[in-house]
Amino acid sequence: MSTNGNTPATKADLAKLKEELVESFHEAIHDSETRLLKAFYTYAEGTQKHLVDLDKSDGSIRDRLGALEARLINLEKRLDLPSGS
């Protein structure tokens, strides 16, 4: 029997096609999920680094402000000025 693509499909042919489509669909979903998770993780890592930098910067600013306040108090003592507090 020659197959020219015009022979009717059997139930087995349809079942095989359905199985292949379901498998292909599952693979496509899995790939999409993987890409989404990678994108979210990349975003989260970048955000985490940014927050760490902000925390370091905040600590540095607080240290510098503390040093300036100490110097101001020393100046006030030298000049015998009343403290701001």
Secondary structure as GFF3:
##gff-version 3
##sequence-region A 1 85
A	DSSP	alpha_helix	11	79	.	.	.	ID=ss1
###
